[in-house]
Amino acid sequence: MDGQSGNASYNSLQVAVKKRLSYGVNLNVAYTYSKSIDDYPNGGGNADVGSDSASVLPWYFRNGRVLDRGPSGSDHRHRLVLSYVWMLPSLSHANPLVRSVAGGWQLNGITTLQTGDPMTVTAGFDRSLTGLGVDRADLVAGQPIYNSNVCGAAFDCVSWLNPAAFSGPKNSRGAFTGDGTFGNLGKGALRGPGSVTFDAGISKNLKLTERWKLQLRGEFFNAMNHVNPGNPNLNLSAAQFGKITGVDSPRVGQVALKVSF
């Protein structure tokens, strides 16, 4: 019998390369190859461990957590982060107007690339007759899981999973009857689209007097307005199953003026 407990493990290889500030440039590159596994219910957390309404198998089943064990929701197998700071020349020998307008700017940014989220396909109906409503789908042998026309960064992407590769849970005779079958697709067995994000900023400090200072700053999130598709619909019973109908945040910018004294 399972109690109100959970297990999680995390293993990773982390590599970092740093360039110290020289010639006005500071550069950091970090790569992580990792794997995070837990037995929390799909999409749940600490409060859902052992809960009848969250786990696939009823809590009183022997090895009742077996279908809840898989990649954590935050598991991204590959992640590359590039951060930089570029301090442009101050133009100290230029005339005061040029120096004030064009000199002393600082550029900085963070570029992040990572593989997709773990995904779990649910049946969308109560084949097991347990009343929990979280049965999994079955995989169909011989069918490609992902469509050949994967969306990548196309703005009109609508297809990611191949519906023919999945079916409702079947019993031992291969029939679609509710006799305690829960589906065979593991938690987090599939992967969604990866993402690429460019965040950037620009700032300049101005010394007005010995006491008064002014800072002008602009920050841009997803500065290149790169399209990162969201995850597809994972409910096998839904009309939109396997299709991506949304994207992550578009470019967002903000400008700030700071006065210190």
C-alpha positions in Angstrom: 0.0 0.0 0.0 1.4 3.4 -0.9 1.3 6.2 1.5 1.6 10.0 1.3 5.2 9.9 0.1 7.1 10.5 -3.1 10.5 9.9 -4.7 12.5 12.0 -7.1 16.0 11.8 -8.6 18.1 14.2 -10.7 21.3 13.5 -12.5 23.1 15.9 -14.8 26.3 16.7 -16.6 27.0 20.5 -16.4 29.6 22.3 -18.5 30.4 26.0 -18.2 32.8 28.2 -20.1 33.4 31.8 -18.9 35.2 34.7 -20.5 36.2 37.3 -18.0 35.6 40.9 -18.8 38.2 42.1 -21.3 37.9 44.6 -24.2 34.5 45.4 -22.7 33.1 41.9 -23.3 32.0 39.3 -20.7 30.7 36.0 -21.9 29.2 32.9 -20.2 28.1 29.7 -21.9 26.5 26.8 -19.9 25.3 23.5 -21.1 23.3 20.9 -19.1 22.5 17.4 -20.0 20.2 16.1 -17.4 17.4 13.7 -16.4 14.9 14.2 -13.6 12.5 11.4 -12.6 9.7 11.3 -10.0 6.6 9.4 -9.1 4.3 12.4 -8.7 1.0 12.1 -10.5 1.1 13.6 -14.0 0.7 17.4 -13.8 0.6 17.2 -10.0 2.8 18.0 -7.0 3.3 17.2 -3.3 -0.4 17.6 -2.5 -1.4 15.0 -5.1 0.8 12.2 -3.9 -1.4 9.2 -2.9 -4.5 11.1 -3.9 -7.4 9.1 -5.4 -8.2 11.9 -7.8 -4.7 12.3 -9.3 -3.0 8.9 -9.6 -3.8 6.6 -12.5 -4.1 3.5 -10.3 -6.1 3.5 -7.1 -3.9 4.0 -4.1 -4.7 0.5 -2.7 -3.3 -1.3 -5.8 -0.1 -3.2 -5.4 2.6 -1.1 -7.0 0.0 1.6 -7.5 2.5 4.3 -8.3 4.1 2.5 -11.3 2.2 4.5 -13.9 3.0 7.7 -12.0 6.8 7.2 -12.4 8.5 9.0 -15.2 10.2 12.3 -16.3 9.4 15.2 -14.1 7.4 18.1 -15.5 10.5 20.3 -15.4 12.7 17.7 -17.2 14.5 19.2 -20.2 17.2 16.8 -21.4 19.3 19.4 -23.1 19.6 23.1 -22.2 22.1 25.6 -23.5 22.3 29.1 -22.0 24.5 31.9 -23.4 24.8 35.2 -21.5 26.8 38.2 -22.4 27.6 41.8 -21.5 29.2 44.2 -24.0 30.3 47.6 -22.7 30.6 49.9 -25.7 33.4 52.5 -25.8 32.8 55.6 -23.8 34.2 57.9 -26.6 36.0 59.9 -24.0 38.0 61.8 -26.6 34.9 62.8 -28.6 33.1 66.1 -28.2 30.6 66.3 -25.2 27.5 65.9 -27.4 28.7 62.8 -29.3 30.0 61.3 -26.0 26.7 61.9 -24.3 24.6 60.5 -27.1 26.7 57.6 -28.5 29.2 56.7 -25.8 29.0 54.5 -22.8 26.1 52.2 -23.8 26.0 48.7 -22.4 24.4 45.7 -24.2 23.5 42.5 -22.4 21.4 39.5 -23.2 20.6 35.9 -22.5 19.9 33.3 -25.1 18.3 30.0 -24.0 17.8 26.8 -26.1 16.2 23.7 -24.6 14.5 20.5 -25.6 10.7 20.1 -25.2 8.5 19.3 -22.2 7.7 15.7 -21.2 4.1 14.9 -22.4 1.6 12.3 -21.3 -1.3 11.3 -23.4 -4.5 10.6 -21.5 -7.5 8.6 -22.8 -10.1 11.2 -21.9 -12.6 8.6 -20.6 -13.0 6.2 -17.8 -12.1 2.8 -19.4 -10.9 1.3 -16.1 -14.3 2.1 -14.4 -12.5 3.4 -11.3 -14.1 6.8 -11.5 -10.7 8.5 -11.4 -10.8 9.7 -15.1 -7.1 9.7 -15.7 -6.6 6.5 -17.7 -3.7 6.6 -20.2 -3.8 5.9 -24.0 -2.3 2.8 -25.6 0.4 3.0 -28.2 -0.3 1.4 -31.6 2.5 -0.7 -33.0 4.0 0.2 -36.3 2.8 3.8 -36.4 5.0 6.8 -36.2 4.3 8.8 -33.1 5.2 12.2 -34.4 3.8 13.6 -37.7 6.3 14.0 -40.6 5.1 17.6 -41.1 6.3 18.7 -37.6 5.7 22.4 -37.1 9.1 23.7 -36.0 8.9 27.5 -35.9 6.1 27.9 -38.4 3.4 30.3 -37.2 0.6 28.2 -38.6 1.7 24.9 -37.0 -1.2 22.7 -36.0 0.1 19.2 -36.0 2.6 17.4 -33.8 1.3 13.9 -32.8 0.0 11.3 -35.2 -3.5 10.3 -33.9 -3.2 6.9 -35.6 -0.4 6.0 -33.2 -2.7 6.0 -30.2 -5.8 4.2 -29.1 -8.0 3.9 -26.0 -6.9 1.3 -23.4 -7.7 -2.3 -24.5 -8.2 -5.4 -22.4 -6.2 -8.6 -22.7 -8.5 -9.7 -25.6 -7.8 -6.5 -27.5 -11.3 -5.2 -26.9 -12.3 -1.7 -25.9 -14.3 -2.7 -22.8 -14.0 -1.3 -19.4 -12.6 -4.1 -17.3 -9.8 -2.5 -15.3 -7.5 -1.5 -18.1 -5.6 1.7 -17.6 -3.5 2.2 -20.8 0.2 1.5 -21.3 1.6 4.9 -22.1 4.1 6.0 -19.4 4.2 9.4 -17.8 6.2 11.9 -19.8 7.0 9.3 -22.5 6.7 11.8 -25.3 8.3 15.2 -25.9 6.9 18.5 -27.1 8.6 21.1 -29.2 11.8 22.7 -28.1 12.2 26.4 -27.5 14.7 29.2 -28.4 14.5 32.5 -26.6 16.5 35.7 -27.0 16.3 38.2 -24.2 18.2 41.4 -24.6 18.8 44.7 -22.8 20.5 48.1 -23.4 21.3 50.7 -20.8 23.3 53.9 -20.4 24.4 55.8 -17.3 24.6 59.6 -17.3 26.2 61.7 -14.7 24.3 65.0 -14.5 26.1 66.4 -11.5 28.3 65.1 -8.7 25.1 64.0 -6.9 22.5 63.4 -9.6 22.7 60.4 -11.9 20.4 59.2 -14.7 20.1 55.7 -16.1 18.2 54.9 -19.3 17.3 51.2 -19.7 15.4 49.2 -22.3 14.6 45.5 -21.9 13.2 43.1 -24.5 12.0 39.6 -23.8 11.9 37.2 -26.8 13.6 40.1 -28.6 13.7 38.3 -32.0 10.0 37.5 -31.7 10.9 33.9 -32.3 7.8 31.6 -32.5 8.0 28.9 -29.9 5.0 26.5 -30.3 3.2 25.3 -27.2 2.5 21.7 -26.4 -0.2 19.9 -28.3 -3.6 18.8 -27.0 -2.9 15.5 -25.1 -6.5 14.3 -24.6 -7.1 11.4 -26.9 -10.9 12.1 -26.9 -10.6 15.7 -27.9 -11.2 16.8 -31.5 -7.9 18.8 -31.4 -5.8 15.9 -30.1 -2.2 16.0 -31.2 -2.6 19.6 -32.5 -0.8 22.7 -31.3 -3.2 25.6 -31.1 -1.0 28.1 -29.3 2.4 29.6 -28.9 4.5 31.0 -26.1 4.8 34.7 -25.3 5.7 37.1 -28.2 8.2 39.9 -28.0 7.6 42.1 -25.0 9.6 45.4 -24.4 9.8 47.9 -21.6 11.7 51.1 -21.2 12.7 52.7 -17.8 14.3 55.9 -16.7 15.9 55.9 -13.3 17.1 59.0 -11.4 19.4 58.6 -8.4 20.8 61.2 -6.0 
